[in-house]
Amino acid sequence: MIPAGIQLLGKLTIEKPTPYDLGLMFDSFKAISLKPYFGAQRARGCGEVNGTVNFRTENDEGLASVQFGGFKPAVILVTDLGKSFFDSGAVSS
């Protein structure tokens, strides 16, 4: 069991991402945000998650940020580079 209040950090790499891939990730965090529970301890008041996910290029340029959790709709902020990615399907460096 992970104690309450622990901050978890992670990284997921999607090789040769498409706008569809990024949109799918957005949709996933939208769903998690409205029902932010992981694990089987929900009945005991445990397992609620929230956080911020930053989407970046392989050159560490920001594409978007998603804030999720709290039983509220996720907040998605897309940078100009992220908008360009959705419009063209590729990121130019």
N, C-alpha and C positions, 0 to 999 in steps of 0.2 A: 504494500500500500504506500502511496506517495502522500506525505503529510500536507495538510492544507497550507496554502500560501507559497508553495515551492514554485519557482520560476524555471520553466523548461525551455531550452533553446534547441533548435534543430535546423537542418538544412535539407532541402529536396532539390535535386537537379533534374531538369527536363532537357534532354538533348534534342536539339533542332525543334524547339517549340513552335507551335502554330497559334494563331489567335483563338482557335477552338480550344486548345489546351488551357490557355489562360482563362478563357470564359468558363470552362468546366471547373477550374479551381475556384473562381469567384463564386459560382453556384454552390459549390461544396461548402464554402465558408458562410454563405448566406443561410444555408440550412442548419449548420452547426450553431450559428448565432441565435436562432430562434429556439433551439432545443439543445443547449450547450452542456450536455452530459456525456461523459465517457465512463465506462465501467458499470458494474452491477450494484453499486452502493447508493444509488439514487434515493432509495427509501430511507436511508439514514442521513440524508442531507449532504452526501459526499459526491464528488465527481463533476461538479460544475467547473467549466473551463471558460476562459476568455483570453483575448490576446490581440496582438498585431502581427500581421504577416506582411513582409516586404518582398515584392517581386522585383528582381534585378536581372540585368543582362550579364553575360559572362565577363563583361568589362566593368561590372559593378555599377552600372548606370541604372537609376531607378525607373521602373515601369509603372508600378502601382503599389498601393498600400491598402490593406483590408483590416479594419478593426472589427472584431467579432465577440459575441457573448452577451451576457446580461439579459437574455430573452428579448432583445431588441433587434431590428434589422441591422445587418452588417453595414458599415460605412466604408465605401470603396472610393478611393481617391486615385485617379489615373493621371500620370504626368503627360506632358506633351509627347515625349518619346513613346510612352505607352499607347497614346492615341494613334500615333504614327504606325506603331506595330499592328494595331487592330485594322487600320486603314489599308496598309500595304502588305501585311502578312509577314513582314521581316523587319528586323532592326538593323539600321545602318550605323556603323561606328565611325 
